[in-house]
């Protein structure tokens, strides 16, 4: 399917002549001004398990006061350092700052089983969890801690787990059928309204067998119009029959089923926006698909936030390219005819200063990092792990000038983003690579 092939190209496409090219600029005096300022302002962060107390993270509490959503970024999927810090930060936020949910860059439909495991409704994490990034030891540790926390009777306010992404359907050429969001929705309707469930199943019957990598994008435009209409009708049905459906189940069951229907429509929109393949190249019009994906993830985060009782707050964890507050530019992304918008931009437009975007850098890769990259400047501060509140830079004109300049930042170890740090992030987390 074009969607999956396109997303794969974004991650692994070689940089060709861009890779290894270095800027001819001399070292900026503003960069050194930034490094010296950062040495004064940096808050050192300890390693997971290196201490029993949270005195180091406690320093962040004042910085994060009044924030409803923290969007924590990672420079590449799978790095253990950001994952370990994410777990430690979430524990602290739950126990000290009124946070009640975490949202990962994983499939929303698949995350329901993880949510039920965390809530104690199912027993086996290994059998039930479907995270698109794989079940790393850090992810397993996270949901096990959440389950234990919820099982403690003294913790009256329970915590929740959510995914926010559209379903990842497979690999190029795959004919395996995947439509978990629709399956979840139909399972709920079968229990609450068999007649309408059968009606929608009949209308979807000819489309479900074609929801595979190879066949989904091959659906004709008239047929796709018909499928889009069915999904719109399904969502309208949920909205119209909300009171009756909740009476036949529960608010939580209804909300998950309804959101699965929304996720099915979000996935379908991405398929429709998939540009024609250009062998060995990234399609210039692919920006629309990426913007749509990030807009949908932002919508799903806001849905999670709306579900939090008593003003609970939310931690979001995703790639830096998604959480940042600027359009996506640099290396492979410059193949687009215009920069796609990021999830962080959409969230900022809705939440304003109630959103705190915390980007991260993990040990600048000297072999591939651009010569004057933000990662290298962060590395010069000389601390193995630290947090820096970039909003304080307004106190220093030359520091603010440096952070307002477009500079490269490593992404996925082999690519880089061109961004203005102070516009992309409210704060930055730096960690030396340990593995």
C-alpha positions in Angstrom: 0.0 0.0 0.0 1.2 3.5 -0.8 0.8 4.7 2.7 3.1 2.2 4.3 5.7 2.3 1.5 5.7 6.1 1.8 6.2 6.1 5.6 9.0 3.5 5.2 10.8 5.8 2.7 10.6 8.7 5.2 12.4 6.6 7.8 15.1 4.8 5.7 15.5 6.8 2.5 19.2 7.6 2.2 20.3 11.2 2.2 22.3 10.8 -1.0 24.4 14.0 -1.5 22.9 15.6 1.6 24.3 13.0 3.9 27.8 14.0 5.0 27.6 17.5 3.6 28.8 20.0 6.2 28.0 23.7 6.6 30.7 26.1 5.6 29.7 28.4 8.5 32.2 29.1 11.2 31.2 28.3 14.7 28.7 30.9 15.8 29.5 33.1 18.7 25.8 32.9 19.6 26.1 29.1 19.8 28.9 29.5 22.4 26.7 32.1 24.2 23.9 29.4 24.3 26.3 26.7 25.6 27.5 29.0 28.4 23.9 29.9 29.3 22.9 26.3 29.2 25.7 25.4 31.6 24.1 27.8 34.1 20.5 26.9 33.6 20.6 23.1 33.0 19.0 20.9 35.6 20.9 17.6 35.9 18.8 14.5 35.6 19.7 11.2 37.2 19.6 7.7 35.7 16.6 5.5 36.2 17.2 3.5 39.4 20.2 5.6 40.5 18.3 7.0 43.4 15.1 6.4 45.3 14.0 10.0 45.5 12.9 12.2 42.7 14.6 15.4 43.8 16.0 16.0 40.3 12.6 15.7 38.6 11.0 17.7 41.4 12.8 20.7 40.0 10.5 20.5 37.0 7.3 20.8 39.0 7.3 24.6 39.0 8.2 24.8 35.3 5.2 22.6 34.5 2.7 24.3 36.7 -0.6 25.0 34.9 0.2 22.6 32.0 -2.5 20.1 31.0 -0.6 18.2 28.3 3.2 17.5 28.2 4.3 16.3 24.8 7.6 14.5 25.2 9.6 13.7 22.1 12.2 11.1 21.2 14.8 11.5 18.3 14.3 8.0 17.1 11.9 5.1 17.9 13.4 2.5 20.2 16.2 4.4 21.9 16.2 3.1 25.5 17.2 6.4 27.1 14.0 8.4 26.3 11.9 5.4 27.1 13.4 5.0 30.5 13.0 8.7 31.2 9.4 8.7 30.0 8.6 6.0 32.5 10.3 7.8 35.3 8.6 11.1 34.4 5.2 9.6 34.1 5.4 8.0 37.6 6.5 11.3 39.0 3.7 13.2 37.2 1.0 10.7 38.4 2.2 10.8 42.0 2.9 14.6 42.3 1.2 16.6 39.5 -2.3 15.2 38.9 -1.5 13.3 35.7 -4.0 10.5 34.9 -3.2 9.2 31.4 -0.3 8.6 29.0 -0.7 8.6 25.2 1.8 6.9 22.9 2.5 7.0 19.2 0.9 3.7 18.8 -2.3 2.3 17.2 -5.4 3.7 18.9 -7.4 0.6 18.1 -4.7 -1.8 19.3 -4.2 0.2 22.5 -7.6 -0.7 23.9 -6.3 -4.1 25.0 -3.3 -2.4 26.8 -5.8 -0.1 28.4 -7.9 -3.0 29.7 -4.8 -4.7 31.0 -3.8 -1.5 32.9 -7.3 -1.3 34.3 -7.2 -5.0 35.5 -9.9 -6.2 33.0 -7.6 -8.7 31.3 -4.8 -10.8 32.7 -2.0 -11.2 30.1 0.0 -8.3 28.8 1.9 -10.4 26.4 -1.2 -11.8 24.8 -3.2 -8.6 24.7 -0.9 -5.7 24.1 -0.5 -4.4 20.5 1.9 -1.5 20.3 3.1 -0.6 16.8 6.6 0.1 18.1 6.9 -3.4 19.6 6.8 -4.5 23.2 10.2 -3.2 24.5 11.1 -3.9 28.1 10.5 -0.2 28.8 7.0 -0.4 27.4 6.3 -3.6 29.4 7.6 -2.0 32.5 5.3 1.0 32.0 2.1 -0.9 31.7 3.0 -3.3 34.5 3.6 -0.3 36.8 0.3 1.3 35.7 -1.6 -1.9 36.4 0.0 -2.2 39.9 -0.8 1.4 40.6 -4.5 0.9 39.7 -4.7 -2.3 41.8 -3.7 -0.4 44.9 -6.9 0.5 46.7 -5.3 3.6 48.3 -5.0 5.1 44.8 -8.5 6.4 44.3 -7.8 8.1 41.0 -7.0 5.5 38.4 -4.7 6.1 35.4 -5.2 5.3 31.7 -3.2 4.1 28.7 -4.0 5.2 25.1 -2.6 5.1 21.6 -3.2 8.0 19.2 -2.1 6.8 15.8 -3.9 5.3 12.8 -3.6 1.6 12.3 -0.4 0.4 10.7 -1.6 -2.0 8.1 1.5 -3.9 7.0 4.4 -4.0 4.6 4.6 -3.4 0.8 2.9 -6.2 -1.1 1.2 -7.7 2.0 -2.3 -9.1 1.3 -3.1 -9.7 5.0 -6.3 -8.0 5.9 -6.3 -5.6 8.9 -9.2 -3.6 10.1 -9.0 -3.7 13.9 -10.7 -0.4 14.4 -13.8 -1.5 12.5 -13.7 -4.9 14.2 -13.8 -3.3 17.6 -16.6 -1.0 16.6 -18.7 -3.9 15.1 -18.1 -6.1 18.2 -19.5 -3.3 20.4 -22.5 -2.7 18.1 -23.3 -6.5 18.0 -23.7 -6.4 21.7 -25.7 -3.2 21.9 -27.7 -3.0 18.6 -27.6 -6.2 16.5 -29.9 -4.9 13.8 -27.8 -1.8 13.0 -24.6 -3.8 13.5 -25.7 -6.2 10.7 -26.7 -3.3 8.5 -23.2 -1.8 8.7 -21.5 -5.2 8.3 -23.5 -5.7 5.1 -22.5 -2.3 3.7 -18.8 -2.9 4.6 -18.8 -6.5 3.4 -17.2 -5.8 0.0 -14.5 -3.5 1.4 -13.2 -5.4 4.4 -11.4 -8.2 2.4 -9.5 -5.4 0.5 -8.2 -3.6 3.6 -4.6 -4.8 3.1 -1.4 -3.1 2.0 -1.7 -4.4 -1.5 -5.4 -3.8 -2.1 -6.6 -0.9 0.0 -5.0 1.8 -2.2 -6.3 0.0 -5.3 -9.9 0.8 -4.5 -11.4 3.0 -7.2 -12.4 6.6 -6.5 -16.1 5.9 -6.8 -15.8 2.9 -4.5 -13.7 5.0 -2.1 -16.4 7.7 -2.1 -18.9 5.0 -1.1 -16.7 3.7 1.7 -16.1 7.2 3.0 -19.9 7.7 3.1 -20.4 4.5 5.0 -17.8 5.5 7.7 -19.4 9.0 7.9 -22.8 7.3 8.4 -21.3 5.0 11.1 -20.0 8.0 13.1 -23.2 9.9 12.7 -25.1 6.9 14.0 -22.9 6.8 17.2 -23.4 10.5 17.7 -27.2 10.3 17.2 -27.7 7.2 19.3 -25.2 8.0 22.1 -27.8 8.1 24.9 -29.4 4.8 24.0 -26.0 3.0 23.4 -24.6 4.1 26.7 -27.7 2.9 28.5 -27.1 -0.5 26.9 -23.4 -0.6 27.9 -21.3 2.0 29.7 -19.8 5.4 28.9 -16.3 3.9 28.7 -17.4 1.1 26.3 -19.3 3.6 24.1 -16.4 6.1 24.0 -13.9 3.4 22.9 -16.2 2.0 20.3 -17.0 5.5 18.9 -13.3 6.5 18.8 -12.5 3.3 17.0 -15.0 4.3 14.3 -13.3 7.7 14.2 -9.9 6.0 13.9 -11.2 3.9 11.0 -12.3 7.1 9.2 -8.9 8.7 10.0 -7.1 5.7 8.4 -9.3 5.9 5.4 -8.5 9.5 4.9 -4.8 8.8 5.0 -5.3 6.1 2.3 -7.1 8.6 0.1 -4.3 11.1 0.5 -1.5 8.6 -0.3 0.3 10.0 -3.4 1.2 7.9 -6.4 4.4 6.0 -5.9 7.6 7.3 -7.5 10.1 4.4 -7.4 13.1 5.3 -5.2 11.8 8.8 -4.4 9.5 10.5 -1.9 6.4 11.9 -3.6 6.3 15.7 -3.4 2.6 15.7 -2.5 3.1 13.4 0.4 3.0 16.4 2.8 -0.8 16.2 2.8 -0.8 12.7 4.1 1.7 13.6 6.9 -0.3 16.7 7.9 -3.5 14.7 8.0 -1.9 12.0 10.2 -0.6 14.6 12.7 -3.9 16.4 12.7 -5.7 13.2 13.5 -3.2 12.3 16.3 -3.8 15.7 17.8 -7.6 15.1 17.7 -7.1 11.8 19.5 -5.0 13.4 22.2 -7.7 16.0 22.8 -10.2 13.2 23.0 -8.1 11.6 25.7 -7.8 14.9 27.5 -11.5 15.4 27.4 -12.0 12.0 29.1 -10.0 12.9 32.1 -12.1 13.4 35.2 -11.5 16.1 37.8 -9.1 18.0 35.6 -6.6 15.2 35.1 -3.6 15.9 32.9 -2.0 13.9 30.1 1.6 12.9 29.0 2.1 12.3 25.3 5.1 10.4 24.0 6.0 10.5 20.3 8.8 11.3 17.9 10.3 14.8 18.0 9.0 15.3 14.4 5.4 14.9 15.7 5.6 16.8 19.0 7.4 19.9 17.8 5.6 23.2 17.3 6.8 23.9 13.7 6.3 22.4 10.2 8.6 19.5 9.3 11.6 20.5 7.2 15.1 19.1 6.5 16.9 16.2 4.8 14.3 13.8 3.3 11.3 16.0 4.3 12.6 18.7 1.9 11.4 16.5 -1.0 7.8 17.7 -0.2 6.3 20.5 -2.2 5.5 22.2 1.2 6.4 21.4 4.8 3.8 19.2 6.5 2.4 20.5 9.8 3.2 18.6 13.0 0.9 17.4 15.8 2.5 19.9 18.2 1.3 22.7 16.0 -2.3 21.5 16.1 -2.2 20.9 19.8 -0.7 24.4 20.4 -3.5 26.0 18.4 -6.0 24.4 20.8 -4.2 24.4 24.2 -1.9 27.4 24.0 0.3 27.6 27.1 -1.4 24.6 28.6 0.8 22.5 26.3 4.5 22.0 27.2 6.6 20.5 24.4 9.7 18.8 25.6 12.0 17.6 22.8 14.9 15.3 23.4 18.4 14.6 22.0 20.4 11.5 22.7 24.2 11.7 22.4 25.0 13.4 19.1 26.2 10.9 16.5 29.4 12.5 15.5 29.6 10.4 12.3 26.3 11.7 10.9 25.3 14.8 12.9 25.5 18.0 10.9 28.5 20.1 11.9 26.5 22.9 13.6 23.6 20.8 14.8 21.6 21.5 17.9 22.6 18.1 19.2 26.3 19.0 19.1 25.7 22.3 20.9 23.7 20.4 23.6 26.6 17.9 23.9 29.0 20.7 24.6 27.2 21.6 27.9 29.1 18.7 29.4 26.4 17.0 31.5 25.4 13.4 30.8 21.7 14.0 31.3 19.9 17.3 31.8 16.7 19.4 31.3 16.7 22.9 29.9 13.7 25.2 29.9 14.1 27.1 26.6 11.5 29.7 27.6 14.0 31.3 29.9 16.1 32.2 26.8 14.1 35.4 26.4 16.3 36.9 29.2 19.4 36.7 26.9 19.2 38.3 23.5 22.1 36.4 21.9 20.9 33.1 23.3 17.4 33.8 22.0 18.9 34.7 18.7 20.7 31.4 18.5 17.6 29.4 19.4 15.5 31.4 16.9 17.9 30.5 14.1 17.0 27.5 11.9 19.5 24.7 12.7 19.6 20.9 12.1 18.7 18.4 14.7 19.2 14.7 14.3 16.2 12.4 13.6 16.1 8.6 13.2 20.0 8.6 13.4 20.4 9.1 9.7 18.2 12.1 8.9 17.9 15.6 10.4 15.2 18.2 11.0 15.8 21.8 10.3 14.1 23.8 13.0 14.2 26.8 15.3 14.5 25.2 18.7 12.7 27.9 20.7 9.7 27.7 18.3 9.7 23.9 18.2 10.2 23.1 21.9 9.4 24.7 25.2 12.1 22.7 26.8 14.8 20.2 25.8 16.0 17.0 27.4 19.6 15.8 26.7 20.9 12.3 27.4 24.2 10.7 26.6 23.7 7.4 24.8 24.2 4.5 27.2 23.6 1.5 24.8 
